[in-house]
Amino acid sequence: MDILQLLRQGDAVTQAVAVLLLAMSVGSWVVILWKARLVRRAEADVAAATAAFWQAADLPQARGRLASIDRDGLVLPLVEATDTPAPGVLAAAGLRPGRARRPCRTDRWSAWPGSARRAGCPGHSRRGWSSCG
């Protein structure tokens, strides 16, 4: 039995479902090919934008170069996120240099609970991993 013969012999519901499935299949392939094109273009843009960013002398110059290269706006928001946050917001408070903590410099096995004294790490917690003061 041929597919066209099946469609001719089918009722209106069968024919409507077949047309709908065909339309959805074509639509899906259009979206797949369109997204594939966008991904290829984005890969090329990100590579060019990364090279332009690292060749710039300073951040404003990099921002200016990226504005012309980054067609889809993939890299420019990352550069704009490096701006200093406005005062009064939580991100502006950050860690103060005097309060910053550093991880233990002991090797992994000597930093297990109960071995802090042997490792020479006085700020290490007996309950598990923490930072030295």
Buried (B, 14 or more C-beta within 10 A) or exposed (E): EEEEEEEEEEEEEEBEEBEEEEEEEEEEEEEEEEEEEEEEEBEEBBEBBEEBBEEBEEEEEBBEBBEEBBEEEBBBEEBEEEEEEEEEEEEEEEEEEEEEEEEBEBEEEBBBEEBBEEBEBEEBEEEEEBEBE
